[in-house]
Amino acid sequence: MIGLIVYYKLRIAVTIQTYAVDEINAKVTAAVNRSVLLNLSDEKYDDLVVVEKNAAGEITMMAANSLLINRINKEIAVSSQALITTACDEGVGVPVGAFSGISLIVGVGPVIDLDILTAESVNCSFYSEFESMGINQTRHAVYIDVESTVNVIIPGDIQTVQVHTPVLICEAVIVGKIPEVYLNGSLF
């Protein structure tokens, strides 16, 4: 009996955990992407980032539209939580072959549903990146990173899964003046 318990813990439980975690990652990522799609239908770069220019047309300041970003952040968090909870209520289907612990037959046999606790938390955060695109161009991209935590219950064990889903919200290429001198990758 002790040998069976040890075999289960060392071989079978690890195989089932891996299978369940991969399926949860896919479900959570799909739910978050769906939430972002539902909540970001009309927003454009100009809505999220306010760009001020001087009389010569040169960019003097860029500022985030904090009110809109916070509203979107809240809507995506609430919507993602609901969609992830719905996806988790369906459970994870693991083929009977996974219970053998033999990697050749992991995907074989009828499917057994494992219970999943609902998402413990969904946190959203916006961040932006600036990337040089040439001597006078910079790419500015705004992302939202949705971090979700879900508990997977398998017989005899609980696995906590954290999924980070970064999604590009908008981007723009900022064109500046061409420098007078450009030598060996350095500006003077």
Contacts in CASP RR format, 6 or more apart in sequence:
PFRMAT RR
TARGET T0000
AUTHOR 0000-0000-0000
METHOD contacts of the structure
MODEL  1
MIGLIVYYKLRIAVTIQTYAVDEINAKVTAAVNRSVLLNLSDEKYDDLVV
VEKNAAGEITMMAANSLLINRINKEIAVSSQALITTACDEGVGVPVGAFS
GISLIVGVGPVIDLDILTAESVNCSFYSEFESMGINQTRHAVYIDVESTV
NVIIPGDIQTVQVHTPVLICEAVIVGKIPEVYLNGSLF
11 101 0 8 1.000
12 98 0 8 1.000
12 99 0 8 1.000
12 100 0 8 1.000
12 101 0 8 1.000
13 154 0 8 1.000
13 155 0 8 1.000
13 156 0 8 1.000
13 157 0 8 1.000
15 98 0 8 1.000
15 99 0 8 1.000
15 101 0 8 1.000
15 103 0 8 1.000
15 106 0 8 1.000
16 94 0 8 1.000
16 98 0 8 1.000
16 99 0 8 1.000
16 114 0 8 1.000
16 154 0 8 1.000
16 155 0 8 1.000
17 152 0 8 1.000
17 154 0 8 1.000
17 157 0 8 1.000
17 159 0 8 1.000
19 92 0 8 1.000
19 94 0 8 1.000
19 98 0 8 1.000
19 106 0 8 1.000
20 92 0 8 1.000
20 93 0 8 1.000
20 94 0 8 1.000
20 114 0 8 1.000
20 116 0 8 1.000
20 152 0 8 1.000
20 154 0 8 1.000
20 159 0 8 1.000
21 152 0 8 1.000
21 159 0 8 1.000
21 161 0 8 1.000
23 92 0 8 1.000
23 93 0 8 1.000
24 88 0 8 1.000
24 92 0 8 1.000
24 116 0 8 1.000
24 150 0 8 1.000
24 152 0 8 1.000
24 161 0 8 1.000
24 163 0 8 1.000
25 161 0 8 1.000
25 163 0 8 1.000
27 84 0 8 1.000
27 87 0 8 1.000
27 88 0 8 1.000
27 90 0 8 1.000
27 92 0 8 1.000
28 84 0 8 1.000
28 87 0 8 1.000
28 119 0 8 1.000
28 148 0 8 1.000
28 150 0 8 1.000
28 161 0 8 1.000
28 163 0 8 1.000
28 165 0 8 1.000
29 163 0 8 1.000
29 165 0 8 1.000
30 87 0 8 1.000
31 80 0 8 1.000
31 83 0 8 1.000
31 84 0 8 1.000
31 86 0 8 1.000
31 87 0 8 1.000
32 76 0 8 1.000
32 80 0 8 1.000
32 83 0 8 1.000
32 84 0 8 1.000
32 146 0 8 1.000
32 148 0 8 1.000
32 163 0 8 1.000
32 165 0 8 1.000
32 167 0 8 1.000
33 165 0 8 1.000
33 167 0 8 1.000
34 83 0 8 1.000
35 76 0 8 1.000
35 79 0 8 1.000
35 80 0 8 1.000
35 83 0 8 1.000
35 146 0 8 1.000
36 76 0 8 1.000
36 144 0 8 1.000
36 146 0 8 1.000
36 167 0 8 1.000
36 169 0 8 1.000
38 79 0 8 1.000
39 72 0 8 1.000
39 75 0 8 1.000
39 76 0 8 1.000
39 79 0 8 1.000
40 72 0 8 1.000
40 76 0 8 1.000
40 169 0 8 1.000
43 68 0 8 1.000
43 72 0 8 1.000
43 169 0 8 1.000
43 170 0 8 1.000
44 170 0 8 1.000
45 142 0 8 1.000
45 170 0 8 1.000
45 171 0 8 1.000
45 172 0 8 1.000
47 65 0 8 1.000
47 68 0 8 1.000
48 64 0 8 1.000
48 65 0 8 1.000
48 68 0 8 1.000
48 69 0 8 1.000
48 142 0 8 1.000
48 169 0 8 1.000
48 170 0 8 1.000
49 62 0 8 1.000
49 63 0 8 1.000
49 64 0 8 1.000
49 65 0 8 1.000
49 140 0 8 1.000
49 142 0 8 1.000
49 170 0 8 1.000
49 172 0 8 1.000
50 62 0 8 1.000
50 63 0 8 1.000
50 64 0 8 1.000
50 65 0 8 1.000
51 59 0 8 1.000
51 61 0 8 1.000
51 62 0 8 1.000
52 59 0 8 1.000
52 60 0 8 1.000
52 61 0 8 1.000
52 62 0 8 1.000
52 63 0 8 1.000
53 59 0 8 1.000
53 60 0 8 1.000
54 60 0 8 1.000
58 176 0 8 1.000
58 177 0 8 1.000
59 174 0 8 1.000
59 176 0 8 1.000
62 140 0 8 1.000
64 126 0 8 1.000
64 128 0 8 1.000
69 126 0 8 1.000
72 144 0 8 1.000
73 124 0 8 1.000
73 125 0 8 1.000
73 126 0 8 1.000
73 144 0 8 1.000
76 124 0 8 1.000
76 144 0 8 1.000
76 146 0 8 1.000
77 122 0 8 1.000
77 123 0 8 1.000
77 124 0 8 1.000
77 146 0 8 1.000
80 122 0 8 1.000
80 124 0 8 1.000
80 146 0 8 1.000
80 148 0 8 1.000
81 119 0 8 1.000
81 122 0 8 1.000
84 118 0 8 1.000
84 119 0 8 1.000
84 122 0 8 1.000
84 148 0 8 1.000
84 150 0 8 1.000
85 118 0 8 1.000
85 119 0 8 1.000
88 116 0 8 1.000
88 117 0 8 1.000
88 118 0 8 1.000
88 119 0 8 1.000
88 150 0 8 1.000
89 116 0 8 1.000
89 118 0 8 1.000
91 113 0 8 1.000
91 114 0 8 1.000
91 115 0 8 1.000
91 116 0 8 1.000
92 113 0 8 1.000
92 114 0 8 1.000
92 116 0 8 1.000
92 152 0 8 1.000
93 111 0 8 1.000
93 112 0 8 1.000
93 113 0 8 1.000
93 114 0 8 1.000
94 111 0 8 1.000
94 112 0 8 1.000
94 113 0 8 1.000
94 114 0 8 1.000
95 106 0 8 1.000
95 107 0 8 1.000
95 108 0 8 1.000
95 109 0 8 1.000
95 110 0 8 1.000
95 111 0 8 1.000
95 112 0 8 1.000
96 108 0 8 1.000
96 109 0 8 1.000
96 110 0 8 1.000
96 111 0 8 1.000
96 112 0 8 1.000
97 105 0 8 1.000
97 106 0 8 1.000
97 107 0 8 1.000
97 108 0 8 1.000
97 109 0 8 1.000
98 106 0 8 1.000
98 107 0 8 1.000
99 112 0 8 1.000
100 106 0 8 1.000
114 152 0 8 1.000
114 153 0 8 1.000
114 154 0 8 1.000
115 153 0 8 1.000
116 150 0 8 1.000
116 151 0 8 1.000
116 152 0 8 1.000
116 153 0 8 1.000
117 150 0 8 1.000
117 151 0 8 1.000
117 152 0 8 1.000
117 153 0 8 1.000
118 150 0 8 1.000
119 148 0 8 1.000
119 149 0 8 1.000
119 150 0 8 1.000
120 149 0 8 1.000
120 150 0 8 1.000
120 151 0 8 1.000
121 147 0 8 1.000
121 148 0 8 1.000
121 149 0 8 1.000
122 146 0 8 1.000
122 147 0 8 1.000
122 148 0 8 1.000
122 149 0 8 1.000
123 146 0 8 1.000
123 147 0 8 1.000
124 144 0 8 1.000
124 145 0 8 1.000
124 146 0 8 1.000
124 147 0 8 1.000
125 144 0 8 1.000
125 145 0 8 1.000
125 147 0 8 1.000
126 142 0 8 1.000
126 143 0 8 1.000
126 144 0 8 1.000
126 145 0 8 1.000
126 169 0 8 1.000
127 142 0 8 1.000
127 143 0 8 1.000
127 145 0 8 1.000
128 140 0 8 1.000
128 141 0 8 1.000
128 142 0 8 1.000
128 143 0 8 1.000
129 139 0 8 1.000
129 140 0 8 1.000
129 141 0 8 1.000
129 143 0 8 1.000
130 138 0 8 1.000
130 139 0 8 1.000
130 140 0 8 1.000
131 138 0 8 1.000
131 139 0 8 1.000
131 141 0 8 1.000
132 138 0 8 1.000
132 139 0 8 1.000
133 139 0 8 1.000
133 173 0 8 1.000
135 178 0 8 1.000
135 179 0 8 1.000
135 182 0 8 1.000
135 187 0 8 1.000
136 175 0 8 1.000
136 176 0 8 1.000
136 177 0 8 1.000
136 178 0 8 1.000
136 179 0 8 1.000
137 173 0 8 1.000
137 174 0 8 1.000
137 175 0 8 1.000
137 176 0 8 1.000
138 173 0 8 1.000
138 174 0 8 1.000
138 176 0 8 1.000
139 171 0 8 1.000
139 172 0 8 1.000
139 173 0 8 1.000
139 174 0 8 1.000
140 171 0 8 1.000
140 172 0 8 1.000
140 173 0 8 1.000
140 174 0 8 1.000
141 168 0 8 1.000
141 170 0 8 1.000
141 171 0 8 1.000
142 168 0 8 1.000
142 169 0 8 1.000
142 170 0 8 1.000
142 171 0 8 1.000
143 166 0 8 1.000
143 167 0 8 1.000
143 168 0 8 1.000
143 169 0 8 1.000
144 166 0 8 1.000
144 167 0 8 1.000
144 169 0 8 1.000
145 164 0 8 1.000
145 165 0 8 1.000
145 166 0 8 1.000
145 167 0 8 1.000
146 164 0 8 1.000
146 165 0 8 1.000
146 166 0 8 1.000
146 167 0 8 1.000
147 162 0 8 1.000
147 163 0 8 1.000
147 164 0 8 1.000
147 165 0 8 1.000
148 162 0 8 1.000
148 163 0 8 1.000
148 165 0 8 1.000
149 160 0 8 1.000
149 161 0 8 1.000
149 162 0 8 1.000
149 163 0 8 1.000
150 160 0 8 1.000
150 161 0 8 1.000
150 163 0 8 1.000
151 158 0 8 1.000
151 159 0 8 1.000
151 160 0 8 1.000
151 161 0 8 1.000
152 158 0 8 1.000
152 159 0 8 1.000
152 160 0 8 1.000
152 161 0 8 1.000
179 187 0 8 1.000
179 188 0 8 1.000
180 188 0 8 1.000
181 187 0 8 1.000
181 188 0 8 1.000
182 188 0 8 1.000
END
